[in-house]
Amino acid sequence: MNEVQRHIDVNCPVSTVYNQFTQFEQFPKFMAGVKQVRQLDDKTLHWVIEIGGVQREFDAKITEQIPDKRIAWKSIDGKTHAGVVDFHRLSDNQSRVNLQMAYDPEGFAENAADMLGIISNRVQGDLERFKDFIETRGRETGAWRGEVKAPGETHGRR
């Protein structure tokens, strides 16, 4: 299993940054290689991506979502892909986005892209494009403020 961890500081309030990140169907506007994301229900996303000219599709389940704090997911269709995005308030108008992702590259194209650092560079580029997208707009395109509790969690927010 391979991992990538990146972060970026965004000149917007944490609630604005988090709200935009809940708009999964907008991801193709700033994520390279993401062709489409469809939100099937509150917890399930269908992704269509392209890496090294190879297109693939997978479903992911949101495993934890805490407004202004965290969004975590994992693939549910046999592919190994999981991650978490944490949101931190740095000031009233600045936030930090921390992204951690674990994945198993499939096939020659994905393995080659991973060995050449293309995937980790793409993640950093996605974060930079997200920053540009939200800072240029100055506001989110929508928001979902619901909570998804982590497995085993039965009480309110942490």
Buried (B, 14 or more C-beta within 10 A) or exposed (E): EBEBEBBBEBBBBBBBBBBBBBBBEBBBEBBBBBEEBEBEEEBBBBBBBEBBEEEBEBBBBBBBBBBBBBBBBBBBEEBEBBBBBBBBBEEEEBBBBBBBBBBEBBEEBBBEBBEEEBBBBBBBBBBEBBBEBBEEEEEBBEBBEEBBBEEEEEEEEE
